[in-house]
Amino acid sequence: MKKLLGLVRDFWHAGGTGGLNWHVHAYSARRQWLATMSEIERFLQHVEPNAKELVLIGASAGWMMPPSWLARFERIDAYDIDPLAAPLFSWRHGQALRAQGIALQVHRQDALASLPELLQRHPHACLWFDNLLGQHRYRVRDEVQAEQEIMALKQQLQGRSWGSVHDLYSGPTQDMAWAHRITPLTRAGVDAGQLNSQQAQALLQDVGAKDVWSDHLTSQVFASGTPTTLIPWPFKDHHCHWLQAGWVQDFKL
Ligand SMILES: C[S@@+](CC[C@H](N)C(=O)[O-])C[C@H]1O[C@@H](n2cnc3c(N)ncnc32)[C@H](O)[C@@H]1O
C-alpha cells in the first residue's frame, strides 16, 4: 500500500517539482509563457558551448526548452526524477532531434544527488540545469542544507562548462500588466555577485509585487563576476517568478 501511495505521489507531483500537476499547468500556460521562453532562447543563442554533448538536468518534457539550443549538440542526455519526463520529452523533442541526427538518451535519476557520477559518465559534456535549482529548497525541506548544496555546485563543476536557469524569487502580483512587457523588463549582463537587496526591490517593483514573496536561495548558484540575465516569468495569473540565467565556460574557482 505504501509503495502504491509513493507511486501515485511521484506520478502526481514527482517530489513536489514536477509530475502531472506541472505538465498540465505547463501545457495550458504555454501561450502565456511564450515571451519568457523567447528570452531564454535569446540568452542561450549567445552561449558558445565548447562541447558536442549536453547533459540536461531537470529536463521535464522540455516545455520551455528552445529546440534551437538542443540542435547545437550531437548527443543529449536528459535527466529528471519525474516518471513522466522521459516519455514526454521524447514525445515533444525526440522526432526533431532524430531528424537532425542528434542522439537522445532520457534517464530517470536524481541528477543532483548523483552529480559526481554523472560528471564521470559524461566527461566531455557541458551541463544545463534547466529550471530546477530554485525548487531544491522545496524538495530538501531544509533551507540551510539546500542553500549549501546549491552553493557547492560550482566547486563540483570545476573544469566544466555549465549553465543554469532557475527561480530567484517568486510571489503574487497586483495585476498582470507586467506580463506584456517581458522583454523590456528583462535585464542582461547583471553580475551574479552584485545582486543586492536594492536590486531585488527594483525587480519586485517592476512586476507590482504584493504580499509575501519567496526567496529560492539561488542567489549564489554562480560565482561573483558571472554575467547573468534576469527574466520575469508569468507562471500563473497574478503570480510571477524572476528567473536568473547564466553560463560559465570551463569553470575555475
Ligand atoms: C520547473 S520543472 C523544469 C521544467 C523544464 N525545464 C521544462 O522546460 O519543462 C523542474 C524539473 O526538475 C526536476 N527535478 C527536480 N529535482 C531534480 C533532481 N534532483 N534531479 C533531476 N530532476 C529534478 C523535476 O522533476 C521537474 O521536472
The ligand as a MOL file (V3000), in Angstrom:
LIG
                    3D

  0  0  0     0  0            999 V3000
M  V30 BEGIN CTAB
M  V30 COUNTS 27 29 0 0 0
M  V30 BEGIN ATOM
M  V30 1 C 10.1980 23.5060 -13.3240 0
M  V30 2 S 10.4580 21.9040 -13.8650 0 CHG=1
M  V30 3 C 11.5660 22.1170 -15.2240 0
M  V30 4 C 10.9350 22.4870 -16.4650 0
M  V30 5 C 11.6500 22.0440 -17.6980 0
M  V30 6 N 12.9710 22.5350 -17.7530 0
M  V30 7 C 10.7990 22.4010 -18.8940 0
M  V30 8 O 11.2450 23.1910 -19.7430 0
M  V30 9 O 9.7070 21.8700 -18.9820 0 CHG=-1
M  V30 10 C 11.6500 21.2320 -12.7450 0
M  V30 11 C 12.0090 19.8100 -13.1090 0
M  V30 12 O 13.1640 19.4230 -12.3880 0
M  V30 13 C 13.0050 18.0820 -11.9930 0
M  V30 14 N 13.9110 17.8540 -10.8630 0
M  V30 15 C 13.8600 18.4110 -9.6340 0
M  V30 16 N 14.8920 17.9890 -8.8820 0
M  V30 17 C 15.6010 17.1280 -9.6660 0
M  V30 18 C 16.7850 16.3660 -9.4490 0
M  V30 19 N 17.4270 16.4040 -8.2740 0
M  V30 20 N 17.2560 15.5950 -10.4670 0
M  V30 21 C 16.6040 15.5570 -11.6570 0
M  V30 22 N 15.4770 16.2690 -11.9090 0
M  V30 23 C 14.9900 17.0350 -10.9330 0
M  V30 24 C 11.5300 17.9930 -11.6370 0
M  V30 25 O 11.0710 16.6620 -11.6350 0
M  V30 26 C 10.9080 18.8390 -12.7450 0
M  V30 27 O 10.5700 18.0680 -13.8550 0
M  V30 END ATOM
M  V30 BEGIN BOND
M  V30 1 1 1 2
M  V30 2 1 2 3
M  V30 3 1 2 10
M  V30 4 1 3 4
M  V30 5 1 4 5
M  V30 6 1 5 6
M  V30 7 1 5 7
M  V30 8 2 7 8
M  V30 9 1 7 9
M  V30 10 1 10 11
M  V30 11 1 11 12
M  V30 12 1 11 26
M  V30 13 1 12 13
M  V30 14 1 13 14
M  V30 15 1 13 24
M  V30 16 1 14 15
M  V30 17 1 14 23
M  V30 18 2 15 16
M  V30 19 1 16 17
M  V30 20 1 17 18
M  V30 21 2 17 23
M  V30 22 1 18 19
M  V30 23 2 18 20
M  V30 24 1 20 21
M  V30 25 2 21 22
M  V30 26 1 22 23
M  V30 27 1 24 25
M  V30 28 1 24 26
M  V30 29 1 26 27
M  V30 END BOND
M  V30 END CTAB
M  END
